[in-house]
């Protein structure tokens, strides 16, 4: 159940401090979409070896993207630990945010 009242963080509010996390390259996002689309010939029962080769190529690209994103996550985690900034915040809320499970009890 969501808490009542205003959201703990609104986009563009003064609570947003620090550098923004790096976004993924556009080609990675496009490759993921194309890889998902490359599976459809199987469902549509289209015949041809070129569809099989397309799926193998898409699988190889997805493995490369997975490795790149894991390295990026490990690098960000390592940099965060080196700055001794406390626990790694995956959400956008602060330490007293409802996202962290610190809810006020109702009396």
Secondary structure, DSSP 8 states (H G I E B T S, - for coil): ---SSS-S--TTSTT--S-------HHHHHHHHHHHHTTHHHHTT---HHHHHHHHHHHHHHHHHHHHHHHHHHHHHHHHHHTT--S---SSS-TT-GGGT------
